[in-house]
Structure formats: structure tokens, C-alpha cells
């Protein structure tokens, strides 16, 4: 075979193959590293959401305890009224009124979700069902807020 500039075509072909293989390896490593970074970012997002939802669950449990306590007070007050209205002292009656008039408010922790939605990182989450539920969450919370506001308006208008 004839040599071009002192290099045989076989050597040129071999060098081209080595360069192409090197480029393909670089692309593969880049794709792998991008996948690792995306998984790490997804994991951080999921951990943040998990902490937010744990905080929300604690708040809901506290609100449920308050509602259960209110129910017991109301039942106690009503049974006192049914037995004899004189047995119901003014302090107990006042606490009964306050209990009836106050309802717990759920103010959810949603900092991580707001960050995800505002930054456009919702697509980082690989579970499409979770993505759908997270994107619909704000409309569900808006409905809950409207119900809460209606209840508070009703209670405030009764006084």
C-alpha cells in the first residue's frame, strides 16, 4: 500500500477508529453522568417533598386532635344542658362557645412543591402518576381553602 505523508492507510484507519471510539466513550460517559445527576436531583426533590408531607401530616393530626377535643367539649356541654342548665357554669359555657366558634385551619407546608413548579423541575420526577398528583395539588388545596373560608364565614356570621 502507498503511504500518505509517511503514514500507511492502515495506521490512518486505525487512528480514526480510535478517535471515534474515544468520542463514543465520551458521549456514553456524559449520558451516564447526566443520568446520575438527574437521579440525585430527583432524590433531593423527593426527600424535600417527603419532609413537607410529613410536616403536613403532623399538622393534620394536631387539627384532628383539636376537632376531637372540641367534639368532646360540645357533647359534654350538650349533655349538661340536657340534664340541667344550672349545672353548666358560665366558664364552662364560655369555653363551649369558644370551642364551637373556633375551627382549626390547615395551612400546608408546600415550599418544595412551589419551588419545583416555579423552576419547571416537575419533569425531573420519573413517576408520571406522582407528577400528575403534584400538579393537581394546588387546585385541591384551593378547594379546601374555599370550604374552610365558607365555614369560618358561617361561624362569624352567627355571632
Secondary structure, DSSP 8 states (H G I E B T S, - for coil): --EETTEEHHHHHHHHHHHHHHHHHHHHHHHHHHHHHHHHHHHHHHHHHHHHHHHHHHHHHHHHHHHHHHHHHHHHHHHHHHH-GGGS-HHHHHHHHHHHH---------HHHHHHHHHTGGGG---HHHHHHHHHHHHHHHHHHHHHHHHHHHHHHH-
